[in-house]
Amino acid sequence: MTEAELAARWRHSLRTLQRWRAAGYGPPHVRIGNRVVFRVSDVEAFEANREADE
């Protein structure tokens, strides 16, 4: 999943996701060249943990 796809899924701006990533918040990411991508399983696990914390 690309950064843009995750931003759309979470209804946040791309810049917000970039700031969170720089701060160490959010699901693990992989850098492929200059692209940042996320595994769907990591995103779903992060969402599940975030919902459990609420």
Residue frames as qw, qx, qy, qz and C-alpha x, y, z in Angstrom:
[[0.000, 0.893, 0.451, 0.000, 0.00, 0.00, 0.00],
 [0.422, 0.435, -0.024, 0.795, 1.42, 3.39, -0.95],
 [0.151, -0.214, -0.417, 0.870, 1.50, 6.46, 1.27],
 [0.316, -0.026, -0.228, -0.921, -1.25, 8.03, -0.84],
 [0.578, -0.255, -0.703, -0.327, -3.46, 4.95, -0.47],
 [0.443, -0.321, -0.681, 0.487, -2.94, 4.93, 3.30],
 [0.008, 0.110, 0.167, -0.980, -3.67, 8.67, 3.51],
 [0.474, -0.140, -0.421, -0.761, -6.95, 8.11, 1.66],
 [0.581, -0.271, -0.768, -0.006, -7.83, 5.11, 3.84],
 [0.402, -0.391, -0.559, 0.611, -7.28, 7.08, 7.05],
 [0.062, 0.884, 0.371, 0.276, -8.61, 10.38, 5.63],
 [0.435, -0.764, 0.079, 0.471, -5.45, 12.27, 6.56],
 [0.412, 0.866, -0.245, -0.144, -3.12, 14.31, 4.41],
 [0.870, 0.299, -0.245, 0.305, 0.02, 12.81, 2.96],
 [0.182, 0.647, -0.404, 0.621, 2.04, 15.39, 4.93],
 [0.657, -0.526, 0.281, -0.461, 0.45, 14.25, 8.20],
 [0.999, -0.032, -0.001, 0.029, 1.47, 10.65, 7.50],
 [0.645, 0.510, -0.298, 0.485, 5.00, 11.81, 6.68],
 [0.166, -0.667, 0.396, -0.608, 5.25, 13.71, 9.98],
 [0.864, -0.353, 0.194, -0.301, 3.93, 10.71, 11.91],
 [0.945, 0.210, -0.141, 0.209, 6.44, 8.44, 10.19],
 [0.371, 0.618, -0.373, 0.584, 9.29, 10.83, 11.05],
 [0.411, -0.565, 0.393, -0.598, 8.11, 10.81, 14.69],
 [0.067, 0.195, -0.969, 0.139, 8.04, 7.00, 14.76],
 [0.530, 0.210, 0.551, -0.609, 4.25, 6.74, 14.82],
 [0.714, 0.412, -0.191, -0.534, 2.28, 4.47, 12.54],
 [0.979, 0.040, 0.198, -0.010, 2.71, 1.06, 10.97],
 [0.557, -0.400, 0.509, 0.520, 6.13, -0.19, 9.86],
 [0.567, 0.769, -0.029, -0.292, 7.10, 0.96, 6.38],
 [0.768, -0.040, 0.428, 0.474, 9.47, -0.18, 3.67],
 [0.162, 0.804, -0.207, -0.534, 11.39, 2.20, 1.43],
 [0.753, 0.257, 0.511, 0.326, 11.72, 1.05, -2.18],
 [0.408, 0.452, 0.214, 0.764, 13.90, 3.56, -3.96],
 [0.010, -0.137, 0.218, -0.966, 12.29, 6.88, -3.10],
 [0.588, -0.360, -0.404, -0.601, 8.85, 5.32, -2.49],
 [0.209, -0.193, 0.770, -0.572, 7.48, 4.45, 0.94],
 [0.637, -0.149, -0.573, -0.493, 5.09, 1.50, 1.08],
 [0.458, -0.294, 0.620, -0.565, 3.24, -0.31, 3.83],
 [0.174, -0.066, -0.973, -0.138, 2.26, -3.97, 4.07],
 [0.534, -0.406, -0.338, -0.660, -1.52, -4.31, 4.31],
 [0.741, -0.349, -0.561, 0.124, -1.10, -6.77, 7.20],
 [0.415, -0.078, -0.373, 0.826, 0.99, -4.19, 9.12],
 [0.207, -0.260, -0.094, -0.938, -1.61, -1.47, 8.52],
 [0.674, -0.396, -0.464, -0.416, -4.44, -3.74, 9.69],
 [0.679, -0.265, -0.541, 0.419, -2.47, -4.78, 12.79],
 [0.200, 0.061, -0.225, 0.952, -1.74, -1.13, 13.61],
 [0.414, -0.336, -0.249, -0.808, -5.42, -0.24, 13.20],
 [0.736, -0.375, -0.554, -0.103, -6.47, -3.13, 15.46],
 [0.557, -0.185, -0.462, 0.665, -4.00, -2.07, 18.16],
 [0.002, 0.171, -0.045, 0.984, -5.09, 1.55, 17.90],
 [0.569, -0.398, -0.382, -0.610, -8.76, 0.58, 18.28],
 [0.729, -0.328, -0.568, 0.196, -7.91, -1.58, 21.31],
 [0.385, -0.036, -0.346, 0.855, -6.18, 1.41, 22.95],
 [0.203, -0.344, -0.152, -0.904, -9.27, 3.61, 22.62]]
